[in-house]
Amino acid sequence: MEVSKPVKALRLAATALSVAFLFSGYLYFFQPERWRFTVACFTRAPSIAACVREDFDFTTDFFGMRVEGNMSNLVDRNIFYYGAFEKPNLFILRDLMRAAPGGAGIFIDIGANTGQHSLFMSPYSKEVHAFEPWEPVLKRFRRMVEINGIKNITIHPYGLGDEHSKKPFFKPPDKNLGAGSFVEGFNTENSNAGVLEIEKGDDAFAKEHITSVAVIKMDIEGYEKLALLGLRHTLIKHRPILMFEMTTNPNSPVSIKEKSELQSLFPEKYEFLVISEKSDLATGDYILEPIDGIVRFDKTEQHDLVAYPVERRNSVVLQGPKL
C-alpha cells in the first residue's frame, strides 16, 4: 500500500529528530565542550545558517561590561563561547595586580587589539595605558570604552619598539584581528597595510607621563624582542611583572634565539615561567611552570610567559585563580 505524502513527511521528521537526539547525546557524553558550544550557538544565533557559518554579530556580558563582537573573529568567538579570550591569562594579570605593592597600580597593554585585556583590567588598575597602532581595531576598542563608561583607560594609537620610526605593518585577516604584525611573513595571511608609527617604549612612557608601572601585558606578534629593548630603562627603574607572548623562530631576524638572550633583555634577577597548556580556557584555572623543558628556541613556537623580579616572587601564584 502506498504511503501518503504527509506520512512520509512525518517519518522523515521523526528520523531527523532521532538522528539529532542521538548526535546531541553523543556530544553531551563524549564531547561535552562541543555540545555546550552547539547549544550556545543555536540558542543565541539569529538563525541556524548563521550559527553554522559563525558569522553573526552578538552582544554579551564580559565580567559586568557590555561587549559587542562578531563570530567570524577569533577573539570574539572565544568571548562568545568561553566568556573571554585566554581567560587564564586575564586571571593571572588580575592576581598579579592585586598582589602589587599598594595594589591597583598602573597596567600597560602593549598590542591592545580590540581592548579585551584593558577592559578586564580597568577595575583592578589605577590607570590603564593601551598601545595599539592599527586603526580598525582601535575603532572597536574606543567604542567598548565609550559604551561602558570607562574613565581610566588611555589609548595611545601607535606601536612600541626600540626606536621612533614608521615601519611597514602587515594587517591581519578578518578572522583573526589580533594577528597584525610589524614582522613581514609572521602570518602568511597578513597583507601590507602601509607604514604605521612606532615609538621607543621608554620615550613613549615619558611623553605620556606614565610615572610608574606595576604590570605589563605584551602581545605583538613576533616584535617583542625590539619592544623589550625599547623598555630597558622602564624595566630597570620600575621592575614590573610582564606577561608576554614570545614567538621563537630561528629564521626571523627579530626573534629571541636562546634563553640567555631572553635573560639579557631583562635586568638582573628576573625569573621566567610559562603559562601551561593544562590551563583551562573555560574556567580560567591556570598553572604556571618553569620554562626549561617546555620552551624551545630552535623551532617556531609561541608561548605565553610571565617574567618577574625575584623580590616580587611572592606576588606570583603558580596555580590559580587566587580568589
C-alpha positions in Angstrom: 0.0 0.0 0.0 1.4 3.4 -1.0 2.3 5.6 1.9 0.8 9.1 1.7 3.0 12.2 1.5 2.0 13.5 5.0 3.0 10.2 6.5 6.3 10.2 4.6 7.0 13.7 5.9 6.2 12.7 9.4 8.6 9.7 9.1 11.3 11.9 7.7 10.8 14.4 10.5 10.9 11.6 13.2 14.1 10.2 11.7 15.7 13.6 11.6 14.7 14.2 15.2 16.1 10.8 16.2 19.4 11.5 14.5 19.6 14.9 16.1 18.8 13.4 19.5 21.4 10.7 19.1 24.0 13.1 17.9 23.3 15.5 20.7 23.6 12.7 23.2 26.9 11.6 21.7 28.2 15.2 22.1 26.9 15.6 25.6 28.6 12.4 26.9 31.7 12.2 24.7 32.4 15.8 23.6 30.7 18.0 26.3 32.6 21.2 25.3 31.4 20.9 21.7 27.9 20.1 23.0 27.9 23.3 25.1 29.2 25.3 22.1 26.5 23.9 19.8 23.7 24.7 22.3 25.0 28.2 22.9 25.3 29.0 19.2 21.9 27.6 18.2 20.1 29.4 21.1 21.8 32.7 20.5 22.4 33.0 16.8 19.8 34.8 14.6 19.4 31.7 12.5 20.7 28.1 12.2 22.5 29.1 9.0 24.3 32.0 10.7 25.3 29.6 13.5 26.8 27.1 11.1 28.7 29.8 9.3 29.7 31.5 12.6 29.4 35.0 11.0 26.8 36.8 13.2 27.1 39.9 15.4 26.4 39.5 19.1 26.4 41.4 22.3 27.3 39.7 25.6 28.3 40.3 29.2 32.0 40.5 29.8 32.7 40.5 33.6 29.9 43.0 34.1 30.7 45.0 31.0 28.9 45.0 27.6 31.0 43.7 24.7 30.0 43.6 21.1 31.6 41.1 18.7 31.3 39.1 15.6 31.7 35.3 15.4 34.0 35.4 12.4 36.8 36.9 14.6 38.9 34.5 16.8 38.9 36.7 19.9 35.2 37.5 19.7 34.4 33.8 19.2 36.2 32.9 22.3 34.4 35.6 24.3 31.1 34.2 23.0 31.9 30.6 23.9 34.2 30.9 26.9 33.3 34.3 28.3 36.8 35.6 27.4 39.8 35.1 25.1 42.6 33.3 27.0 40.7 33.6 30.3 43.6 32.1 32.3 45.8 34.9 31.2 43.3 37.5 32.4 43.0 35.9 35.8 46.8 35.8 36.1 47.0 39.5 35.3 44.3 40.3 37.8 46.1 38.3 40.5 49.4 39.9 39.8 47.9 43.4 40.1 46.1 42.6 43.3 49.4 41.5 44.8 51.4 44.5 43.5 52.8 46.8 46.2 49.9 49.1 47.2 47.5 47.3 44.8 45.7 49.0 41.9 48.8 50.1 40.1 49.3 51.1 36.5 48.7 48.5 33.9 50.3 48.7 30.5 48.7 46.9 27.5 51.1 46.6 24.6 49.4 45.3 21.5 45.9 46.0 22.9 44.0 44.9 19.8 40.2 45.5 20.4 40.9 46.0 24.1 39.8 42.9 25.9 42.7 42.9 28.4 42.5 46.6 29.1 38.7 46.4 29.7 39.2 43.4 32.0 42.0 45.1 34.0 40.4 48.5 34.3 38.5 47.7 37.6 41.8 46.4 39.1 44.1 49.2 38.0 44.6 52.8 38.9 45.3 53.6 35.3 45.4 51.6 32.1 47.6 52.7 29.2 46.9 50.8 26.0 49.2 50.9 22.9 47.8 49.8 19.5 48.8 51.1 16.1 46.1 49.7 13.8 43.0 51.9 13.4 40.4 49.3 12.5 40.8 47.5 15.9 41.2 50.9 17.7 37.7 51.9 16.5 36.2 48.9 18.2 38.3 49.4 21.3 37.2 53.0 21.6 33.5 52.0 21.3 33.8 49.4 24.0 35.4 52.1 26.3 32.6 54.5 25.5 29.6 52.3 25.9 30.9 51.0 29.2 31.7 54.5 30.5 35.3 53.5 31.5 37.3 56.5 32.6 40.7 55.1 33.5 41.8 53.7 30.1 44.0 55.9 27.9 44.6 54.6 24.3 47.8 55.5 22.5 47.4 54.9 18.8 51.0 53.7 18.0 53.2 50.7 18.5 56.2 50.2 20.7 59.7 49.2 19.6 63.3 50.2 20.1 63.2 53.4 18.0 61.0 56.3 16.9 60.1 55.5 13.3 57.4 54.5 10.8 57.5 50.9 9.7 55.5 48.6 7.3 52.6 47.0 9.1 51.1 43.8 7.9 47.4 43.8 8.7 45.6 40.6 9.8 42.8 38.7 8.1 39.3 39.5 9.3 39.0 36.1 11.0 41.9 36.9 13.4 42.2 40.6 14.1 44.9 40.0 16.6 47.4 38.7 14.1 48.6 42.0 12.7 52.4 42.4 12.9 55.4 44.7 12.1 57.2 41.5 11.2 56.9 40.6 7.5 55.9 37.0 6.9 54.9 36.5 10.5 51.4 35.3 9.4 51.1 34.1 5.8 47.6 35.5 5.6 48.7 39.0 6.6 49.0 41.7 4.0 50.8 45.0 3.7 48.8 47.9 5.1 51.4 50.7 4.6 53.5 52.2 7.4 52.5 52.9 11.0 54.1 54.7 13.8 56.4 53.1 16.4 57.9 54.8 19.5 60.7 53.6 21.7 58.9 52.4 24.8 60.9 54.4 27.4 60.4 57.6 25.4 56.7 56.9 25.0 56.2 56.4 28.7 58.0 59.7 29.4 55.9 61.5 26.7 52.6 60.1 28.1 53.6 60.9 31.7 53.5 57.3 32.8 55.3 57.7 36.2 55.1 54.1 37.5 54.4 50.6 36.1 53.2 47.6 38.0 52.1 45.1 35.4 52.7 44.9 31.6 51.0 42.7 29.1 52.6 42.4 25.7 51.2 40.6 22.6 52.8 42.0 19.4 53.2 39.0 17.1 56.9 38.5 16.9 58.1 42.1 17.6 58.5 41.5 21.4 62.4 41.5 21.3 62.5 45.0 19.9 59.8 46.3 22.3 61.7 44.9 25.3 64.9 46.6 24.1 63.0 49.9 24.0 61.7 49.4 27.5 65.1 48.8 29.1 65.1 51.9 31.3 61.5 51.2 32.4 62.3 47.7 33.4 65.4 48.8 35.4 63.6 51.6 37.2 60.2 50.1 38.0 60.9 46.3 37.8 57.3 45.4 36.8 56.0 42.0 36.2 55.4 41.2 32.5 53.1 38.7 30.8 54.0 38.4 27.1 53.6 36.2 24.1 57.0 35.1 22.9 57.4 33.7 19.4 60.6 31.7 18.7 61.6 31.4 15.1 65.1 30.5 14.1 64.6 32.2 10.7 63.3 35.5 11.9 65.9 38.3 12.4 64.0 39.8 15.3 63.2 36.5 17.2 64.7 35.6 20.5 67.1 32.8 19.7 68.0 31.3 23.1 67.3 31.5 26.8 70.4 33.6 27.5 69.2 36.2 25.0 65.8 36.3 26.7 67.5 36.9 30.1 69.7 39.7 28.6 66.5 41.6 27.6 65.7 42.0 31.3 67.5 43.5 34.3 69.3 41.2 36.7 67.4 38.9 39.0 64.4 38.3 36.7 62.9 34.8 36.5 60.6 33.3 34.0 57.5 31.0 33.9 55.3 29.7 31.1 51.6 29.5 31.2 50.9 25.8 31.0 48.8 24.3 28.2 47.0 22.5 31.0 45.3 25.8 32.0 41.6 25.8 31.4 40.1 28.2 28.8 36.6 27.7 30.1 37.1 28.2 33.8 40.2 30.3 33.8 42.1 28.0 36.1 45.8 28.5 35.4 49.1 26.8 36.0 52.5 28.4 35.8 55.5 26.2 35.1 59.3 26.7 34.7 60.2 27.3 31.0 63.0 24.7 30.9 61.9 21.6 29.0 58.8 23.4 27.6 60.0 26.4 25.7 62.1 25.6 22.6 64.3 28.2 20.9 65.4 26.1 18.0 62.0 25.8 16.4 59.0 28.0 15.7 56.7 28.1 18.7 54.5 30.5 20.7 54.3 30.6 24.4 52.8 33.0 27.0 55.5 33.8 29.6 55.5 35.6 32.9 58.7 37.5 33.8 59.1 38.7 37.3 61.8 40.3 39.6 62.8 37.9 42.4 61.8 40.4 45.0 58.2 40.0 43.8 58.2 36.2 43.8 55.5 36.1 46.4 53.2 38.0 44.1 53.2 35.2 41.6 50.7 32.5 42.2 51.7 29.2 40.5 48.2 27.8 40.4 45.0 29.8 40.5 43.0 31.9 40.1 43.5 33.4 43.6 40.1 34.1 45.0 
